[in-house]
Amino acid sequence: MEITESPSWLISQHPNYKRWKKAREISLERGKFVKMIISRFIKCKSLNILELGSGEGGTADVFSKDNQLVSVDLSFLRLQRQPNGINRINADALKLPFKESSFDLIILQDVLEHISSNNNILHYLSQFLQKEGLVYISTPNRFSLINFIADPHFGLPCISLFKRDQIKKYFLPIFRKKDIYRKDIAQLLSLNELIKMSTDFDIFLNTKLAVSELLYGNKGVAWSDLHLKLVGLIKRLGLENFIFNIADDRDSFLNRFFTPTFYLILKRK
C-alpha cells in the first residue's frame, strides 16, 4: 500500500532545496563511504542486507552489486526514483514485514533522527539480525558545537538542541511553514542517548576514519557549506595532522561535543 506524502524536497523554492539536492547528487559517494566503514568489520559480499530510509538508492546501489539487499523507505516516490534491480518495499521502519534473523546487516544512514518513536527502534531491529549481525548508523550529533552553529537539516543556529515537538511548535510555523505537516522532522541524538538505545549491542565509533577521509577530500563525508568551509580553513592553517591526531573512537569529550556526525557500527551481543 502506498503511503501518502508531500515531497517538499523536490520544490525548488524550498529553503532547504539546495541542501537536499546536493545530498542526492553525491549519494553514490556517500554509499561508498558507508561501505568503507562496514568493510572494517565484515566482508561486504554475499550478505543479506536491509537498508531503512534508503532515499533514492545511492547506498543500496553500491551494496546490491555483491549482496542481497532490501530497500525500505516511507516515501513511495523516493523508492520509484531508485535504480532498477533493487528490491524495494514501501513501509514504516517500525512495522517491518520480515522474519526473525533475516539479515546480516541493517543500514540506517541519516535516518535514525527522523524516526519519531526511536527509543526502542534498535531493540526492535535486533530481532531481524543474525546472531552476530551488524547495524550501521550515521546520525548528526545533537551536542556538537558545529551543529549548534548550523543545524545540518536547516542550516540555522541552535535548532540542533531542540526536541521535535519544540521545532514543530516554535520553529516551523515561522521559518518553515511548508514543513508543518511533515512526519519526519529530525530530532538530533547525543552520544549518551545512542549508547542508552544500544543495550543489545556493542558499539564502535568510526570518527578517526571519518576525519581522515574528510581531510583527504572524500565527498561522501561532508557536503554542507559550513563543513566544507571548516575543512578549507583547517587546510589553509596547516592543521590537518593536529586534527587527525586528536580524533579518536572513544566515548570522549571530543566525540560528545565536537564530532558533527556519528558513524557507528553496532554488533549484536
TASULWO-V16569 format. One record per backbone hydrogen bond with DSSP energy under -1.0 kcal/mol. NH is the residue of the N-H (numbers start at 0). CO is the residue of the C=O. If there is no record, write none. Layout:
# TASULWO-V16569
NH&CO, NH&CO
This chain:
# TASULWO-V16569
7&5, 9&6, 10&7, 13&10, 16&13, 19&15, 20&16, 21&17, 22&18, 23&19, 24&20, 25&21, 26&23, 29&25, 30&26, 31&27, 32&28, 33&29, 34&30, 35&31, 36&32, 37&33, 38&34, 39&36, 40&37, 41&37, 44&42, 45&65, 48&67, 49&104, 50&69, 51&106, 52&71, 53&71, 56&53, 60&56, 61&57, 62&58, 63&59, 65&62, 67&46, 69&48, 70&86, 71&50, 72&88, 78&74, 79&75, 81&78, 88&70, 94&91, 100&126, 102&127, 103&47, 104&47, 105&133, 106&49, 107&135, 109&137, 113&110, 114&111, 123&119, 124&120, 125&121, 127&124, 128&125, 129&102, 132&129, 133&103, 134&265, 135&105, 136&263, 137&107, 138&261, 140&259, 141&188, 143&140, 144&256, 147&143, 148&144, 149&145, 150&155, 154&150, 157&147, 160&157, 161&158, 166&162, 167&163, 168&164, 169&165, 170&166, 171&166, 174&170, 175&171, 178&175, 179&176, 181&178, 186&112, 188&139, 193&189, 194&190, 195&191, 196&192, 200&197, 201&266, 203&264, 205&262, 209&205, 210&206, 211&207, 212&208, 213&209, 214&210, 215&211, 216&212, 217&212, 220&217, 227&223, 228&224, 229&225, 230&226, 231&227, 232&228, 233&229, 234&230, 235&231, 236&232, 238&233, 242&238, 243&239, 244&240, 245&241, 246&242, 251&249, 255&251, 256&252, 257&253, 258&253, 261&138, 263&136, 264&203, 265&134, 266&201, 267&132, 268&199
